Amino acid sequence: MRFIINNENGRIRYVSGGLFVSNGVWTHPRFVLDDYELMVCIKGKFHLSVHGEKTEIKAGDALFLLPGEEHFGLDEQEEVSFYWFHFLFQDKAVVSASENSVRSVLIDIMEGGIFDGIFLEEQFRCEGLERLVILFKQLMDYDRTAVRSRKNCDLLMELILHELTDGAIRRRMRRYGQIDPNYVMEKVRDYIRANLYKNIQVYDLAERFGYSPEYFVRLFHQEMGITPKQYILNTQMERAKFLMTTTNFKIKEIAPQIGFEDEKRFMKMFKKQEGMSAVQYKKMFSKLHYNSK
């Protein structure tokens, strides 16, 4: 495993990019790059020789190819798709296989330092692939429609690399046992509260925070005393009760705000959870008289 580290605030120059979709049998051609390339596979798998070493890339994997190093396909494949983006650092990046270089970055962060640069693993499993794909599509749209300046492309490429940096730092900290589970669970709870309307699934939470679903459920239950599914439901019901008692929203307007597309399903779940219907609960609080002093 090698690492790409740029400490100079991560200033990036975007070069080119796109989505590759194989048409029939395909083998990756032989190249030596003048710049860096990010590849993110979204369908199929293929094998590359990278700097003399065999590398497998499958759906959900990301790989950085480095300037001056030869790479080429080792086999023929069908139904392969991947995003590819070429970029350059405006200030020189360091490529290192040393774990000490990784630790120095992590120690600075753990000691309260601010790391504004780029820290990337050469190959990794993507966290939050759906979010990344949205950014990729935005970048491709900027690239296609830019009429004045490519500055937006540079900035969006930089944002993508910072997103990947956050994921790399989380993975390395977990590897070194440096992330407090309580801190992680606090971030999970914050995310759930901020995104209730999205109908959050446990699998999506696990992927976003870089865990397998089984381990995530076990860790969450260990720290919180309940399953993530039950915590999401509890949070939904608390938000619903708050909205019913502090706003004039109708129940059919409240349901989608807490992740229920089906009003009837929300009402059924509320009664099961609270022991009374949502209508009864709302009427009960509407009869209360409030004094201003």
N, C-alpha and C positions, 0 to 999 in steps of 0.2 A: 504493500500500500504506500502510495506517495501522496503528498499534500501540496497544495498550491496556496501560498500565503502572500498577500499584498497588504502592507501596513499603511499605505498612503491614502487612507480614506476611500479606497476602492474605486478610484476614478477609472471609468471604462470607456472604450471606443467600440461601438458596434460596427461590424463589417458587413455581415449578410446572414441570412437564415431562411428557413422554410420547413415544410413538412414533406418528407419523402414517403411515397407509397410504392411498393414494388409492383411491377406489372409482369406477372409470370415469374419464371425462375430468375433469381438475382444473386449476384455475388458482389460484395463491396469492392470497388476498384482500389488500386494501389495509389497511395498519396503520401507526400511529405508536405506538411502545412507550414505556412509562414506566420500563422496566428494560432490562437487557442480555439478549440471547437467543443461545444457542449452537445452531446447526443442524449436524447431521452426517448427510449423505446416505448411505444404504446400498443404494439401488436406484434406477435410472433417472437422469434429469437434468431440470433445469428452469432457467428464466431469470428473474431478478428485476431490477427497477429499485431500486437502493439509493442513497438520497440523490442521485438524478438520474443515476446511472451504471448501465449494464447489467452484470450479473454472472451468470456461468454456474456452476451447482452440479451436479456429477455424483457418482456413487457413489464414496465414499472421500474426498470433499471436506468441509471444515468451514468455516463462516462465522459470524462474530459480527455481530449486528445491534445497533446502538447506540440508546440512549434518545433520543427527540425527533426521530428521522429517519424519514421516510416510506419504506416499501418495499412493493412489490406485484409480482405475477406479470406476465410479458410474453407468455406463450404458454400454450396448453392442452397438457397432458401426461397420459399414462397410465402406470400401474405405477411410481409414485414412492413411496418410503418414506424417512423421515428421522426421527432423534431430535431433539427440541427441548427446551431447558431454559432457563427464565428465572431470572435471579439479579440480585442487587445487591451492590455493594461497600459495606461498612460505613464505609469511609473512601474519600474521593473518588479516583477513578482519573483518569489523564491520558490523553487520546487525542491522538496525535501522528503526523504524517506525516514527521517529521524523522529522518533517519538518525543525526543526532548524539545524539538521545535513546536510540537503540538502542546506539550505540557506548559511551555512558556506562555502561550496564548491563553490557555485555560486558567493558569494561575493568576494572570493579570485580571481576568474576568472575576474569578472567585474572590479576589482581594479588593473588589470594588472598582477596578479600573474600567475604562471605557475602550472597547475595541471597535473602531469604526471601519476597519479594513475588511478584506475578503479572506476567508479561510475555507478551503474546499478539499474534499477527499477525491482522489482520482476516480474511484468508482463507488457507487452506493445505491441503495434502494431508496426510491423517492418517497418522501413524506408529503402528504397533501398533494397528490398528483393532479387532482381536479383543479385546485387553485393554480398550480403551475401552468396547466394547459390554457387556462383563461389568460394568464399573463403572456404566454407564447402567442396566442391568437391576437392579442392587442399589439404585441410587438410586430407581428407580421403585417397587421393592418397599417400601423405607422410607417413601416418600411414601404408599403405599397402606395400610400397616399401622400407621403411627405412631399411638399412642393417648395418649402422655404429652407428648411434646415433639418438635419438628422439628429438634432440634439435630443428630441424626444426618444428616439431609438437608443441613444447612448444611455439616457436616464432609465429607461425601462429595462435594458439589459443589465444595468447596474442593480436595479431593484431585484431582478431575478437572481442574480448572484448573491445578493444579501439574504434573500429568502433561503437559498441553498446553504449559505454560511450559518444561519440560525439552526438549520437542521443538523449540519455537521457538528456544530458545537454541542448541541443536545446529545447526539449520539456518542461523541467522545467523552462527555461528562458522565453519561450513564456507564460507559465502559470502565471509567476510572472510579466509579462509585461516588461521584462528587455532587450529584443532584439529590437534595433532600426530598423524599417522597411527599412530605407535607407541602413543600413548595410547588411540586408538580400538581398535586391535587388542588391546590389553591388556583392555579392557572386553569385547570380543567373546570372547576366550579365557575370561575369568571367567564369562561367561554360558553358554558351552558346557559348561564343567566343572560348573556348578551345575544345569544342566538336561538332562543326558544322557538321563535317563529319558523325556524328552518326544519322542524320535525327531526331533531337530531337522533342519529342512530349510534349505538354503542360501537359498531365497527368503524364508523367515521371518526369517532373520538379517538379510538385506539390508533388509527392510521395517522391522524393529525399530530398526536403527541409521540409517535414513533414506537409504539408497542404492538405486539401481537394481541389480537382480541382476547385470547385466553389469559395472558399475563396481565393485561390491563384490567380485566374484571376482577382478578384475584388481588391485584395491588389496590384497586379502588375500594374493594370490600374490606381489605385489611386496614386501610387508613380511615375510611368513613363509616364502617359498620353496616353498610347496606350496599346493594348492587348499584352500578351506574344507571341501570334502567329505572330502578325505583327512585333514585335521586332525581333523575330527569322528571319523572312523573310528579314527585313531591313539589319540585320547583314550578312545574306547570300549574299545579293546583293552587299554590301560594300566589302566583302571579294572577291567576284567574280571580281568586278571592279579593285580591287588592284592587283589581280593575272593577269588579262588581260593586265594591264598597266605596270607591273614590271617583268613579266616572259615571257618565250616563250611557256608556256603551251597552248595546244589546248583546245578549249571549251569542248570537250568531256573528257579531262583530268581534267578540273576545276570542272565540275559538281559534281563528287563524293567527291571531297575535301570539299564541302560545304553542303553535305547531300542530293544530288539529284542522285539517282541511274539511273534515266531516263534522258538522255541528252535533249530529246525533251521537256520534262516537264520543265526543267530548262530554256530552250530558250523561251518557252511560258511565263513563269513567269517573266523572265527578261524583255521581251518586254512590258508586262503589267505594270510592276513596273517602268521602266525607259523611256518608250516612244519610244524606238528604239530597234532593235534586238541586240543580243550579238555580232553578226558578224559585224554589223555596228559600234558598240561601239569600238570593238577591232581595226577595220580598221582606225577609226577616230584618235585614239591615236598612231597608228603605223606610221602615216604620220607626226607626230610632229618631229621637229628637236631640238636636245638638244645640248647646248653648254657646254663645260667644264669650261668655264670662262667668 
